[in-house]
Amino acid sequence: MVLTASTMLPIGTQAPDFHLPEVVSGKTISLATFADKKALLVMFICRHCPFVKHVQEELAKLGKDYLTSDLGIVAISANDAQKYPDDAPESLKAMAIELEFKFPLCFDATQETAKAYTAACTPDFFVFDEKRQLAYRGQLDDSRPSNGKPVTGADLRSAIAAVLAGKPVTNEQKPSIGCNIKWKPGNEPSYFG
């Protein structure tokens, strides 16, 4: 496990489009899926990572809490499923069903979507406004598997509330910390230098 922080993509960056299969339904999900939503949360997660396991109940709760709101939510797993079979589509499908996710969980087999978003770790969070410009990227909250702080989703929920209210999100944004995305051999993105 390599502790990795968010790349902190520049605020205002336009959301890259994607066309990915949803692991439960098999439907293709893209930015257009959320065209009627005022805000969009894109989460990079996986099944095996202890950092994701630590917050997975809160992720499920986010889906339930914002189900009828103006927030679209999509989760994406981009890990190398050959080396990490827990992160293969069938296993992700079981995770989504077990946790009763109310948002699509997609599999990024080519890892191109993760690269387009400069995703670095699991979990990694990106909140886009109505124009699909980046308003927040960073952590869910201050909780980590070993620090004893409660999982509240405070940072992410505050950012979502601001975007939904049409207000600016605080500039004080802390990077998410988690396991590095498991890149396929030779596929590690250039933003890792």
N, C-alpha and C positions, 0 to 999 in steps of 0.2 A: 504494500500500500504506500503510495507516494502522496504526501499531503500537497495539495495543489490549490491555488487561489484563482478566482475569476480573473479574466484578462481585463475587465473593466472597459469594455467597448465604449467609445465616445458617445456621450449623451447626444441625442438628435440623430443618430444613425438610423437610416431607413431599415425596416424589418426585411430581411431577405426572404424571398418567397421559397416555398418548398412544396413538394408533392410526395407525401409519404403514406405508406399503408398503416392503418390503425390495426393493432394486434387482435382486438376482440372481433370487430365487424369485418375487417378486411377492406373497408372503404378507404379511398384516397382522401387525405386531409391536406389542405393548403391554406394560405392566407385568406383566400376567398371564402373558405368555410366560415370565417368569422367576420365577414363583411358588414353584418348588421350590428356588430358590437362596438362600443365606444372605446374599449381598451382591450388589450390582449396580453396575457401572461404566457410566456414560453418557458418551460422548465426542462432542463436536461437532467434526467434521472436514470437509474438502472435498478436492478433488483438486488445484486449481491453486495453493494457498497454499504459499509456500516454507517456512513454519514446519512445516506438516504434512508436506511432502516430506522435510524434514530428519529427522523422527521416524517416518515411515511404516513402516520396517522393524521398529522397536521395537513399534509398535502391532500389527503382524502377529504378532510374537513373543509379545506379551502374550496374544493369542488362542490361540496354540498352547500356551503354558505353563500357562494356566488352563482349558484345554479340558475336562478331567475333574474340575475342582474345583467348589467351592460358589459360585463367582463367575459371575454372568451378565454378559455384555458386550453392549452395543449401541452402534453408531456412527450418528450422525445428521448429515446435511448439510442445511443450511437456506439456502444461498446462492441468490440470484436467478439462476436458470439461464438466463434470457433474456439477461442481460448477461454472464454467466460460463458459457458453454456447456460448459467443462471440468467444471463441477459439476452438469450435467444428469444425470438417472438413467442413461442409457445409458453415459455416460462413467464414472460412479461404479461401474456394474456391471463395466466393464472393469478399473477400479482394484481392486475387491474380488477379482476372479478372478486378476489379475496378481500381487497381493500375497498371494494365498491366505488371505484373511481367514477365520477360523474363528468369526466372529460376524456377526450381521446388520448390514448397512449400509443405513440407511433414508433416504428423501428426504422432507423436511418442506416440501412445496410452499407451504403457507400461511404458514410461518414461525411458526405459533402455538406449536409445541412449543419452539422455541428461546426464544421470549418467556417461556413458562411456566417455563423453567429459568433465566431471565435470562442465557442464553448471550451472550457478547460477542465472542469471538474463536475463531479456529481455529489450534491445537486448544484445546479447553476441556474439562476433566475434572471429573466429579462421581461420588463413591463414596457409595452408600447402604447402610445396614446392613439387618439382617433385617426390621426394622419399616419399612423404606424411608424412614428418616430420614437426612438428609445428615450424613455423617461426615467427608468430605473434599471440598474443591474447590480447584483450583489447578493447579500445573504438573506436568508429567511428571518433569522434573529440571531441573538448572541449564543444560543445553545449549541453545544458540541457533545458528542458521545461521552466524553470524559470530564466535562467541567461542572456537572451538577446543576446547571441553569435550566429552568423549565423551557420546553418548546412552546412558544407562543405565536410565532409567525409575525411578531410585532413590526419588524422593519418592512417586510414585504406587504403586509396588510396596510400599513401607513402609506406606502407608495401607491398601492391600488386605490385607496380611498381618495388620495390627492388627484390622481389621474381621472377617476370617475367624476370627481367634483370640478374638473377643469382647472385645477390649481397646480402650480409647479411643485415638483417633488424636491425635498431637501437635497442640497448638494453634498451633504455628509452621508455618503453611501459606502458601506464597508463591503469588501469582497466576500463572496461565499468561499468557504473552505471545504474541501472534500477530497475524495479519491480522484486521481487523474482519469480522464476519459481513456479507455483502453483502445488505443489506436492500433489498427492493423499494421503488421510489419511494413515499414517503408512508407506509411501513410501519415506520419506525424506532421501536423501543420507547421508552416513556416513561422507562425507567431510565437513559437516556443524557441525561436532563435537557433 
